[in-house]
Amino acid sequence: MAEKKQTHFGYQDVDWQEKTGKVREVFDSVAERYDLMNDLMSTGLHRIWKDIFVNKLQPRKGMRIVDVAGGTGDIAFRMARQAECEITVCDINHEMLEVGRNRAIDKNIAQPLKWVCGNAESMPLPSGSVDAYTIAFGIRNVTDIPAALSEAFRVLRPGGHFMCLEFSKVDNHLLDKIYDFYSFKVI
């Protein structure tokens, strides 16, 4: 009998076929409180990281940008404040997108944002259709990262920008201990 392919989900391994559904369930359950949870867990640092991330992109008027795993829109809102861009927020989770849509209305975001439910592994966008592809703290939730990266390359126009904001493994032993303490005890 063939062994089932496993992938990571948090700190456990799950069947490859189950991960997308599990990710969707988690974000369904936290959608309304997601941004507050980020504030509490990062003591607000995620806002600084996201500001730096968007500033590095330097959104310009007329840019076509897709923000993948963009859920509640916090990256899209930052980009919209910097320039009149065509921004598509793409997320696998309807609940997160609904929260984002409602927040856009509450924040009176002048330019229209497109809210698209879709999977990073098979983007519902035409090839070469965006100038920039952003994903912040979302690549870890993708089951097939090589497929998602192929899709990013496909939807980007030649010379487009791929930007990913994510935690990474800490190589310094002392910093690794501090990071583990923060991750497991503080958060």
N, C-alpha and C positions, 0 to 999 in steps of 0.2 A: 504494500500500500504506500502511495506517495505521501511524503511528509508535507503537511500544510505549511505554506510560507508564513513566517511571522514578521511582525514589525513592532516598533515601539509605540506605546501609548502611555504618556507620563512615564512612570517608573516600572511599567510592566510590559510584557510582550503579549500581543494579541494576534489573532489570525488576520492576515493581510486584508481579507474581504470584509472584516468587521470594523476596521479603524474609522472609515468615513462616517459610518452610522454612529459610532461612539462619540466622535468629535461633534457631530451634529447634536446629539443628545445633551452633551455637556453645555454647549453654547445656547441651546434652547432654554436650558434651566437657569442660565445666568444672564441672559441678554439684557434685561432691564437694569441689572446691577453691575454689568461688566466694567464700565468706566470707573465707577466708584471702587470696585475691587482692585483695579489697576492702581488707582491712587493710594489705596491703603497698603497694598502689597509692596509697592515700590516707593512708598512715602513721597509720592509725587515725582520721582525721578524719571518715570516713563515720559512725562510731558517734556522734560528737557531733552531727552534722547530723541523724541519725535520731532521737536523743533529743529534740532541739529540736522536730523535726517532730511527734513523738508528743505531746510536752508541749503544743504549740499546739492539738492536737485535743482534749485533755482528755477522754480516754475515761471514760465514766461507766457505772455498773452498769446492765445491761440494754440498752445500746446495741447495735444491729446494724450491724456494720462489714464491708465487703469491702475486702480489701487486694489490689489488682490488680498483677500482675507480682510477686507476693509470694514466689514461689519457696521459698527456704530458711527463710522465716518470721521473719526478724529483726525486721521491723516488727510483725508479729502478736505475737511474744513480748513486745515492749516494751509493747504495748497490754494484753496479758493480765496483765502484772505490775501495771498501774495500776488495772484495774477488771475486774469480772466481766462481760465483754461476750460477745456472740455474734459471733465473728470467723470470716469465711470467707476463706481464702487462695485466690485464683484466679490461675492461671498457665497459660500455653500449653504449658509444658514438664513432662512427666511426671517426668523425672529430678530436676529441681529440687524438685518437690513431694514426691518420695520422700525426698530429703535432709531437707527440712523436717519431714516426718512423723516420721522417725527422730530428729531433734534434739528435737522436742517430747517424745518418749518419754524420751530421755536427760535432758532438763531437767526432767522430771516436771511438765510444765505441767498443772495441776489441771483447768482448764476445758477442755472439748473444743473443738478447733478443727476447722473443716470444711476439707477440702483438695479443691478443685475444679479440674479441668483445663478451661480455657476461654480463649477469645480475647476481649480487651478490646473488639474491634469487634462482637462478638455475644455478650454476656454470658449465661450460662446461669442467670440469676436473674430472678425476677418483677419487674414494674414496681413502683416505690415500696416496695421491700422492705428498704432499708438507710437507716440514719441518717447514715452517713459512708462515703465512697468515698475510699480512699487509693491512691496510686501513687507509689513512690519509685524514681527512676532507671530507670523503665520506659517512659515515654511515648516516648522516643527509639527504642524498638524496635518500636513500633506502625507498621504500614504506613499505615493510614488514620486519622490522628489525629482529623479531624472525626467520623468514625463512632464512634471510641472515646469522644469527649466526649459525643456524642449518647446513647450507651449509659450513660455515667455519669449523665447527667441522667435517663434513663429509670428506672434502678434506684434512684435516690435518692428518698426520700420528700420531699414538699414541705417546704422549710426545712432539708433535709439539708445536710451539709458535704462539699464536694469539696476534697481536699488533694493537691497534686502537689509532690513534691520532685525537682528536676532541675537540671542545670547549664544555664547560659544564656550567651548571647553577651556578652562583656565589651566595653563601649563605651569605656572609658578605654584609650587607646593603650598606656600604660606597663603597666597591669594586664594588658592583652591579651598583651603580650610575655612577662610573667612567667607567665601562665596557659599560653601555648603552650610555653614552656620546660618547665614542670612536666609538662604533658600528654605532650609528645613525648620529653623527655629523662629525666625522673625516673620517670614511669610506664612 
